[in-house]
Amino acid sequence: MSLPSAATTRQDLADLVVSLFSHPAFAWGLLSDPAEVARIVDGDGRRLYDRV
């Protein structure tokens, strides 16, 4: 499942997606790593990000 798709059902992911617009360089680094996107979508229990 993609991050935008998962964000339609999870508020924490929706908040993350919206906050990425304020940090485009960070967003690019995050979204260009498929393993990191999978970790975020699967929700491994760790906090998402303090930066955004």
mmCIF file of the N, C-alpha and C atoms, coordinates in Angstrom:
data_MODEL
# 
_entry.id   MODEL 
# 
loop_
_atom_site.group_PDB 
_atom_site.id 
_atom_site.type_symbol 
_atom_site.label_atom_id 
_atom_site.label_alt_id 
_atom_site.label_comp_id 
_atom_site.label_asym_id 
_atom_site.label_entity_id 
_atom_site.label_seq_id 
_atom_site.pdbx_PDB_ins_code 
_atom_site.Cartn_x 
_atom_site.Cartn_y 
_atom_site.Cartn_z 
_atom_site.occupancy 
_atom_site.B_iso_or_equiv 
_atom_site.pdbx_formal_charge 
_atom_site.auth_seq_id 
_atom_site.auth_comp_id 
_atom_site.auth_asym_id 
_atom_site.auth_atom_id 
_atom_site.pdbx_PDB_model_num 
ATOM 1   N N  . MET A 1 1  ? 0.850  -1.171 0.000  1.00 0.00 ? 1  MET A N  1 
ATOM 2   C CA . MET A 1 1  ? 0.000  0.000  0.000  1.00 0.00 ? 1  MET A CA 1 
ATOM 3   C C  . MET A 1 1  ? 0.898  1.236  0.000  1.00 0.00 ? 1  MET A C  1 
ATOM 4   N N  . SER A 1 2  ? 0.511  2.230  -0.742 1.00 0.00 ? 2  SER A N  1 
ATOM 5   C CA . SER A 1 2  ? 1.304  3.447  -0.802 1.00 0.00 ? 2  SER A CA 1 
ATOM 6   C C  . SER A 1 2  ? 1.012  4.339  0.406  1.00 0.00 ? 2  SER A C  1 
ATOM 7   N N  . LEU A 1 3  ? 1.902  5.256  0.663  1.00 0.00 ? 3  LEU A N  1 
ATOM 8   C CA . LEU A 1 3  ? 1.733  6.166  1.784  1.00 0.00 ? 3  LEU A CA 1 
ATOM 9   C C  . LEU A 1 3  ? 0.473  7.024  1.636  1.00 0.00 ? 3  LEU A C  1 
ATOM 10  N N  . PRO A 1 4  ? 0.208  7.626  0.467  1.00 0.00 ? 4  PRO A N  1 
ATOM 11  C CA . PRO A 1 4  ? -1.035 8.397  0.345  1.00 0.00 ? 4  PRO A CA 1 
ATOM 12  C C  . PRO A 1 4  ? -2.291 7.544  0.536  1.00 0.00 ? 4  PRO A C  1 
ATOM 13  N N  . SER A 1 5  ? -2.274 6.322  0.062  1.00 0.00 ? 5  SER A N  1 
ATOM 14  C CA . SER A 1 5  ? -3.428 5.436  0.255  1.00 0.00 ? 5  SER A CA 1 
ATOM 15  C C  . SER A 1 5  ? -3.622 5.099  1.722  1.00 0.00 ? 5  SER A C  1 
ATOM 16  N N  . ALA A 1 6  ? -2.545 4.786  2.399  1.00 0.00 ? 6  ALA A N  1 
ATOM 17  C CA . ALA A 1 6  ? -2.636 4.459  3.819  1.00 0.00 ? 6  ALA A CA 1 
ATOM 18  C C  . ALA A 1 6  ? -3.075 5.671  4.638  1.00 0.00 ? 6  ALA A C  1 
ATOM 19  N N  . ALA A 1 7  ? -2.703 6.863  4.183  1.00 0.00 ? 7  ALA A N  1 
ATOM 20  C CA . ALA A 1 7  ? -3.061 8.093  4.898  1.00 0.00 ? 7  ALA A CA 1 
ATOM 21  C C  . ALA A 1 7  ? -4.562 8.367  4.866  1.00 0.00 ? 7  ALA A C  1 
ATOM 22  N N  . THR A 1 8  ? -5.285 7.730  3.967  1.00 0.00 ? 8  THR A N  1 
ATOM 23  C CA . THR A 1 8  ? -6.732 7.946  3.920  1.00 0.00 ? 8  THR A CA 1 
ATOM 24  C C  . THR A 1 8  ? -7.450 7.247  5.064  1.00 0.00 ? 8  THR A C  1 
ATOM 25  N N  . THR A 1 9  ? -6.772 6.309  5.720  1.00 0.00 ? 9  THR A N  1 
ATOM 26  C CA . THR A 1 9  ? -7.409 5.572  6.811  1.00 0.00 ? 9  THR A CA 1 
ATOM 27  C C  . THR A 1 9  ? -6.709 5.741  8.151  1.00 0.00 ? 9  THR A C  1 
ATOM 28  N N  . ARG A 1 10 ? -5.563 6.426  8.162  1.00 0.00 ? 10 ARG A N  1 
ATOM 29  C CA . ARG A 1 10 ? -4.823 6.614  9.413  1.00 0.00 ? 10 ARG A CA 1 
ATOM 30  C C  . ARG A 1 10 ? -4.473 8.086  9.590  1.00 0.00 ? 10 ARG A C  1 
ATOM 31  N N  . GLN A 1 11 ? -4.954 8.678  10.653 1.00 0.00 ? 11 GLN A N  1 
ATOM 32  C CA . GLN A 1 11 ? -4.724 10.098 10.903 1.00 0.00 ? 11 GLN A CA 1 
ATOM 33  C C  . GLN A 1 11 ? -3.246 10.421 11.095 1.00 0.00 ? 11 GLN A C  1 
ATOM 34  N N  . ASP A 1 12 ? -2.487 9.544  11.736 1.00 0.00 ? 12 ASP A N  1 
ATOM 35  C CA . ASP A 1 12 ? -1.066 9.824  11.947 1.00 0.00 ? 12 ASP A CA 1 
ATOM 36  C C  . ASP A 1 12 ? -0.325 9.924  10.615 1.00 0.00 ? 12 ASP A C  1 
ATOM 37  N N  . LEU A 1 13 ? -0.684 9.083  9.665  1.00 0.00 ? 13 LEU A N  1 
ATOM 38  C CA . LEU A 1 13 ? -0.050 9.149  8.347  1.00 0.00 ? 13 LEU A CA 1 
ATOM 39  C C  . LEU A 1 13 ? -0.529 10.367 7.561  1.00 0.00 ? 13 LEU A C  1 
ATOM 40  N N  . ALA A 1 14 ? -1.794 10.708 7.697  1.00 0.00 ? 14 ALA A N  1 
ATOM 41  C CA . ALA A 1 14 ? -2.311 11.912 7.025  1.00 0.00 ? 14 ALA A CA 1 
ATOM 42  C C  . ALA A 1 14 ? -1.574 13.141 7.538  1.00 0.00 ? 14 ALA A C  1 
ATOM 43  N N  . ASP A 1 15 ? -1.359 13.227 8.835  1.00 0.00 ? 15 ASP A N  1 
ATOM 44  C CA . ASP A 1 15 ? -0.624 14.353 9.408  1.00 0.00 ? 15 ASP A CA 1 
ATOM 45  C C  . ASP A 1 15 ? 0.804  14.395 8.884  1.00 0.00 ? 15 ASP A C  1 
ATOM 46  N N  . LEU A 1 16 ? 1.439  13.231 8.765  1.00 0.00 ? 16 LEU A N  1 
ATOM 47  C CA . LEU A 1 16 ? 2.798  13.168 8.238  1.00 0.00 ? 16 LEU A CA 1 
ATOM 48  C C  . LEU A 1 16 ? 2.849  13.654 6.794  1.00 0.00 ? 16 LEU A C  1 
ATOM 49  N N  . VAL A 1 17 ? 1.940  13.176 5.958  1.00 0.00 ? 17 VAL A N  1 
ATOM 50  C CA . VAL A 1 17 ? 1.927  13.565 4.542  1.00 0.00 ? 17 VAL A CA 1 
ATOM 51  C C  . VAL A 1 17 ? 1.765  15.071 4.412  1.00 0.00 ? 17 VAL A C  1 
ATOM 52  N N  . VAL A 1 18 ? 0.857  15.655 5.151  1.00 0.00 ? 18 VAL A N  1 
ATOM 53  C CA . VAL A 1 18 ? 0.643  17.104 5.081  1.00 0.00 ? 18 VAL A CA 1 
ATOM 54  C C  . VAL A 1 18 ? 1.882  17.852 5.555  1.00 0.00 ? 18 VAL A C  1 
ATOM 55  N N  . SER A 1 19 ? 2.505  17.382 6.620  1.00 0.00 ? 19 SER A N  1 
ATOM 56  C CA . SER A 1 19 ? 3.673  18.089 7.147  1.00 0.00 ? 19 SER A CA 1 
ATOM 57  C C  . SER A 1 19 ? 4.877  18.004 6.215  1.00 0.00 ? 19 SER A C  1 
ATOM 58  N N  . LEU A 1 20 ? 4.929  16.998 5.360  1.00 0.00 ? 20 LEU A N  1 
ATOM 59  C CA . LEU A 1 20 ? 6.051  16.871 4.424  1.00 0.00 ? 20 LEU A CA 1 
ATOM 60  C C  . LEU A 1 20 ? 6.111  18.028 3.434  1.00 0.00 ? 20 LEU A C  1 
ATOM 61  N N  . PHE A 1 21 ? 5.001  18.684 3.180  1.00 0.00 ? 21 PHE A N  1 
ATOM 62  C CA . PHE A 1 21 ? 5.009  19.827 2.263  1.00 0.00 ? 21 PHE A CA 1 
ATOM 63  C C  . PHE A 1 21 ? 5.864  20.972 2.796  1.00 0.00 ? 21 PHE A C  1 
ATOM 64  N N  . SER A 1 22 ? 6.053  21.047 4.095  1.00 0.00 ? 22 SER A N  1 
ATOM 65  C CA . SER A 1 22 ? 6.866  22.105 4.701  1.00 0.00 ? 22 SER A CA 1 
ATOM 66  C C  . SER A 1 22 ? 8.357  21.786 4.663  1.00 0.00 ? 22 SER A C  1 
ATOM 67  N N  . HIS A 1 23 ? 8.698  20.546 4.366  1.00 0.00 ? 23 HIS A N  1 
ATOM 68  C CA . HIS A 1 23 ? 10.089 20.098 4.381  1.00 0.00 ? 23 HIS A CA 1 
ATOM 69  C C  . HIS A 1 23 ? 10.385 19.279 3.126  1.00 0.00 ? 23 HIS A C  1 
ATOM 70  N N  . PRO A 1 24 ? 10.452 19.930 1.963  1.00 0.00 ? 24 PRO A N  1 
ATOM 71  C CA . PRO A 1 24 ? 10.594 19.156 0.717  1.00 0.00 ? 24 PRO A CA 1 
ATOM 72  C C  . PRO A 1 24 ? 11.866 18.318 0.622  1.00 0.00 ? 24 PRO A C  1 
ATOM 73  N N  . ALA A 1 25 ? 12.987 18.807 1.126  1.00 0.00 ? 25 ALA A N  1 
ATOM 74  C CA . ALA A 1 25 ? 14.222 18.011 1.045  1.00 0.00 ? 25 ALA A CA 1 
ATOM 75  C C  . ALA A 1 25 ? 14.103 16.761 1.912  1.00 0.00 ? 25 ALA A C  1 
ATOM 76  N N  . PHE A 1 26 ? 13.551 16.913 3.100  1.00 0.00 ? 26 PHE A N  1 
ATOM 77  C CA . PHE A 1 26 ? 13.336 15.766 3.987  1.00 0.00 ? 26 PHE A CA 1 
ATOM 78  C C  . PHE A 1 26 ? 12.338 14.808 3.352  1.00 0.00 ? 26 PHE A C  1 
ATOM 79  N N  . ALA A 1 27 ? 11.283 15.356 2.759  1.00 0.00 ? 27 ALA A N  1 
ATOM 80  C CA . ALA A 1 27 ? 10.255 14.530 2.118  1.00 0.00 ? 27 ALA A CA 1 
ATOM 81  C C  . ALA A 1 27 ? 10.864 13.688 1.001  1.00 0.00 ? 27 ALA A C  1 
ATOM 82  N N  . TRP A 1 28 ? 11.712 14.313 0.194  1.00 0.00 ? 28 TRP A N  1 
ATOM 83  C CA . TRP A 1 28 ? 12.335 13.579 -0.909 1.00 0.00 ? 28 TRP A CA 1 
ATOM 84  C C  . TRP A 1 28 ? 13.163 12.412 -0.378 1.00 0.00 ? 28 TRP A C  1 
ATOM 85  N N  . GLY A 1 29 ? 13.960 12.666 0.640  1.00 0.00 ? 29 GLY A N  1 
ATOM 86  C CA . GLY A 1 29 ? 14.773 11.602 1.215  1.00 0.00 ? 29 GLY A CA 1 
ATOM 87  C C  . GLY A 1 29 ? 13.927 10.473 1.781  1.00 0.00 ? 29 GLY A C  1 
ATOM 88  N N  . LEU A 1 30 ? 12.845 10.827 2.399  1.00 0.00 ? 30 LEU A N  1 
ATOM 89  C CA . LEU A 1 30 ? 11.956 9.834  2.988  1.00 0.00 ? 30 LEU A CA 1 
ATOM 90  C C  . LEU A 1 30 ? 11.214 9.042  1.924  1.00 0.00 ? 30 LEU A C  1 
ATOM 91  N N  . LEU A 1 31 ? 10.604 9.741  0.992  1.00 0.00 ? 31 LEU A N  1 
ATOM 92  C CA . LEU A 1 31 ? 9.750  9.080  -0.002 1.00 0.00 ? 31 LEU A CA 1 
ATOM 93  C C  . LEU A 1 31 ? 10.527 8.337  -1.078 1.00 0.00 ? 31 LEU A C  1 
ATOM 94  N N  . SER A 1 32 ? 11.815 8.616  -1.204 1.00 0.00 ? 32 SER A N  1 
ATOM 95  C CA . SER A 1 32 ? 12.612 7.918  -2.217 1.00 0.00 ? 32 SER A CA 1 
ATOM 96  C C  . SER A 1 32 ? 13.207 6.617  -1.687 1.00 0.00 ? 32 SER A C  1 
ATOM 97  N N  . ASP A 1 33 ? 12.920 6.284  -0.433 1.00 0.00 ? 33 ASP A N  1 
ATOM 98  C CA . ASP A 1 33 ? 13.424 5.049  0.166  1.00 0.00 ? 33 ASP A CA 1 
ATOM 99  C C  . ASP A 1 33 ? 12.258 4.080  0.376  1.00 0.00 ? 33 ASP A C  1 
ATOM 100 N N  . PRO A 1 34 ? 12.085 3.100  -0.515 1.00 0.00 ? 34 PRO A N  1 
ATOM 101 C CA . PRO A 1 34 ? 10.950 2.178  -0.400 1.00 0.00 ? 34 PRO A CA 1 
ATOM 102 C C  . PRO A 1 34 ? 10.887 1.440  0.936  1.00 0.00 ? 34 PRO A C  1 
ATOM 103 N N  . ALA A 1 35 ? 12.023 1.113  1.499  1.00 0.00 ? 35 ALA A N  1 
ATOM 104 C CA . ALA A 1 35 ? 12.030 0.408  2.791  1.00 0.00 ? 35 ALA A CA 1 
ATOM 105 C C  . ALA A 1 35 ? 11.488 1.311  3.895  1.00 0.00 ? 35 ALA A C  1 
ATOM 106 N N  . GLU A 1 36 ? 11.829 2.586  3.849  1.00 0.00 ? 36 GLU A N  1 
ATOM 107 C CA . GLU A 1 36 ? 11.345 3.520  4.862  1.00 0.00 ? 36 GLU A CA 1 
ATOM 108 C C  . GLU A 1 36 ? 9.849  3.762  4.713  1.00 0.00 ? 36 GLU A C  1 
ATOM 109 N N  . VAL A 1 37 ? 9.377  3.883  3.488  1.00 0.00 ? 37 VAL A N  1 
ATOM 110 C CA . VAL A 1 37 ? 7.936  4.045  3.255  1.00 0.00 ? 37 VAL A CA 1 
ATOM 111 C C  . VAL A 1 37 ? 7.187  2.813  3.766  1.00 0.00 ? 37 VAL A C  1 
ATOM 112 N N  . ALA A 1 38 ? 7.715  1.629  3.501  1.00 0.00 ? 38 ALA A N  1 
ATOM 113 C CA . ALA A 1 38 ? 7.077  0.399  3.982  1.00 0.00 ? 38 ALA A CA 1 
ATOM 114 C C  . ALA A 1 38 ? 7.052  0.361  5.507  1.00 0.00 ? 38 ALA A C  1 
ATOM 115 N N  . ARG A 1 39 ? 8.133  0.807  6.148  1.00 0.00 ? 39 ARG A N  1 
ATOM 116 C CA . ARG A 1 39 ? 8.182  0.839  7.612  1.00 0.00 ? 39 ARG A CA 1 
ATOM 117 C C  . ARG A 1 39 ? 7.106  1.768  8.155  1.00 0.00 ? 39 ARG A C  1 
ATOM 118 N N  . ILE A 1 40 ? 6.940  2.912  7.531  1.00 0.00 ? 40 ILE A N  1 
ATOM 119 C CA . ILE A 1 40 ? 5.951  3.886  7.989  1.00 0.00 ? 40 ILE A CA 1 
ATOM 120 C C  . ILE A 1 40 ? 4.540  3.329  7.802  1.00 0.00 ? 40 ILE A C  1 
ATOM 121 N N  . VAL A 1 41 ? 4.258  2.788  6.638  1.00 0.00 ? 41 VAL A N  1 
ATOM 122 C CA . VAL A 1 41 ? 2.918  2.280  6.338  1.00 0.00 ? 41 VAL A CA 1 
ATOM 123 C C  . VAL A 1 41 ? 2.581  1.080  7.210  1.00 0.00 ? 41 VAL A C  1 
ATOM 124 N N  . ASP A 1 42 ? 3.544  0.190  7.420  1.00 0.00 ? 42 ASP A N  1 
ATOM 125 C CA . ASP A 1 42 ? 3.296  -1.006 8.223  1.00 0.00 ? 42 ASP A CA 1 
ATOM 126 C C  . ASP A 1 42 ? 3.199  -0.694 9.710  1.00 0.00 ? 42 ASP A C  1 
ATOM 127 N N  . GLY A 1 43 ? 3.747  0.450  10.129 1.00 0.00 ? 43 GLY A N  1 
ATOM 128 C CA . GLY A 1 43 ? 3.642  0.851  11.523 1.00 0.00 ? 43 GLY A CA 1 
ATOM 129 C C  . GLY A 1 43 ? 4.361  -0.087 12.463 1.00 0.00 ? 43 GLY A C  1 
ATOM 130 N N  . ASP A 1 44 ? 5.673  0.035  12.539 1.00 0.00 ? 44 ASP A N  1 
ATOM 131 C CA . ASP A 1 44 ? 6.450  -0.874 13.386 1.00 0.00 ? 44 ASP A CA 1 
ATOM 132 C C  . ASP A 1 44 ? 6.488  -0.460 14.856 1.00 0.00 ? 44 ASP A C  1 
ATOM 133 N N  . GLY A 1 45 ? 5.676  0.502  15.248 1.00 0.00 ? 45 GLY A N  1 
ATOM 134 C CA . GLY A 1 45 ? 5.596  0.901  16.646 1.00 0.00 ? 45 GLY A CA 1 
ATOM 135 C C  . GLY A 1 45 ? 6.482  2.062  17.027 1.00 0.00 ? 45 GLY A C  1 
ATOM 136 N N  . ARG A 1 46 ? 7.452  2.395  16.170 1.00 0.00 ? 46 ARG A N  1 
ATOM 137 C CA . ARG A 1 46 ? 8.307  3.547  16.465 1.00 0.00 ? 46 ARG A CA 1 
ATOM 138 C C  . ARG A 1 46 ? 7.570  4.835  16.124 1.00 0.00 ? 46 ARG A C  1 
ATOM 139 N N  . ARG A 1 47 ? 7.971  5.907  16.762 1.00 0.00 ? 47 ARG A N  1 
ATOM 140 C CA . ARG A 1 47 ? 7.405  7.216  16.420 1.00 0.00 ? 47 ARG A CA 1 
ATOM 141 C C  . ARG A 1 47 ? 7.706  7.507  14.961 1.00 0.00 ? 47 ARG A C  1 
ATOM 142 N N  . LEU A 1 48 ? 6.835  8.242  14.316 1.00 0.00 ? 48 LEU A N  1 
ATOM 143 C CA . LEU A 1 48 ? 7.069  8.545  12.906 1.00 0.00 ? 48 LEU A CA 1 
ATOM 144 C C  . LEU A 1 48 ? 8.277  9.456  12.764 1.00 0.00 ? 48 LEU A C  1 
ATOM 145 N N  . TYR A 1 49 ? 8.126  10.723 13.027 1.00 0.00 ? 49 TYR A N  1 
ATOM 146 C CA . TYR A 1 49 ? 9.249  11.645 12.902 1.00 0.00 ? 49 TYR A CA 1 
ATOM 147 C C  . TYR A 1 49 ? 9.014  12.855 13.772 1.00 0.00 ? 49 TYR A C  1 
ATOM 148 N N  . ASP A 1 50 ? 10.063 13.303 14.460 1.00 0.00 ? 50 ASP A N  1 
ATOM 149 C CA . ASP A 1 50 ? 9.963  14.526 15.251 1.00 0.00 ? 50 ASP A CA 1 
ATOM 150 C C  . ASP A 1 50 ? 10.149 15.750 14.378 1.00 0.00 ? 50 ASP A C  1 
ATOM 151 N N  . ARG A 1 51 ? 10.815 15.567 13.246 1.00 0.00 ? 51 ARG A N  1 
ATOM 152 C CA . ARG A 1 51 ? 11.172 16.690 12.396 1.00 0.00 ? 51 ARG A CA 1 
ATOM 153 C C  . ARG A 1 51 ? 9.958  17.306 11.707 1.00 0.00 ? 51 ARG A C  1 
ATOM 154 N N  . VAL A 1 52 ? 8.977  16.518 11.367 1.00 0.00 ? 52 VAL A N  1 
ATOM 155 C CA . VAL A 1 52 ? 7.825  17.037 10.627 1.00 0.00 ? 52 VAL A CA 1 
ATOM 156 C C  . VAL A 1 52 ? 6.583  16.975 11.467 1.00 0.00 ? 52 VAL A C  1 
# 
